[in-house]
């Protein structure tokens, strides 16, 4: 049976946006193929997955930072095929989804880690937490995190092991010295803590979609094993225009954090310290984007006592 029939969508292999492939081609290897190597074979990987799982494509592809997503059907039932570039942050995605078993996150229907492919339940991509009041959205995201924070098995990579090399690079001139010193000190203080649960690490407003079996479900985890206080920074760095300025920004940042931490059952002060650590590293990671780096500097200041 052909899953890419002439005269139907798609006419040959599913179309993947050329601009996205060009951007992916610039990525260096992170424990797997380079972005350029992977971009050359992503269309073939998609077709192999369509054949392997007996899928029919029902609409155009969408793309995230490192993955292409296609709406499909299997045995007449809607699903989503996700094929992603293998890299450090995606390595345990299928493992975490299996552990969660659809509780608070999209249900995993099948996985082929060798191809970087996941078959997932279909959710409503048009309805995300971005459509809700930010504080209400933080309550919902925090409650999802509470449910996702299950004990981490050895197969989930360590957050501390991932972060330590980045802490060693904080002498980069893009990071103000005071922030670099504070972030290093927090790393020394926090990264040996042993409260290791499965972390999503990227639960921002658009990574929570409406579902049919549950009102809201998390998608696109970048799983690590670590302390749950690390989770909240994405809720601060997104929807920044709503934070205000000056004293209003400080209040909004802290109120978002407090609402999410309370819903996740994480101590507020632990959440603040972990979020400071996370924000200091985001300043480093945003060094090629001055506007985004300035957002993280403002967040860092708002979180300091």
Secondary structure, 3 states (H helix, E strand, C coil): CCCCCCCCCCCCCCCCCHHHHHHHHCCCCCCCCCHHHHHHHHHHHHHHHHHHCCEEECCCCEECCCEEEEEEEECCEEEEEEEECCCHHHCCHHHHHHHHCCCCECCEEEEEHHHCEEEEECCEEEEEHHHCCHHHHHHHHHHHHHHHCCECCCCCCEHHHHHHHHHCCCCCCCCCHHHHHHHHHHHHHHCCCCCCEEECCCCCHHHEEECCCCCEEECCCCCEEECHHHHHHHHHHCCHHHHCCHHHHHHHHHHHHHHHHHHHCCCHHHHHHHHHHHHHHHHHHCCCCHHHHHHHHHHHHHHCC
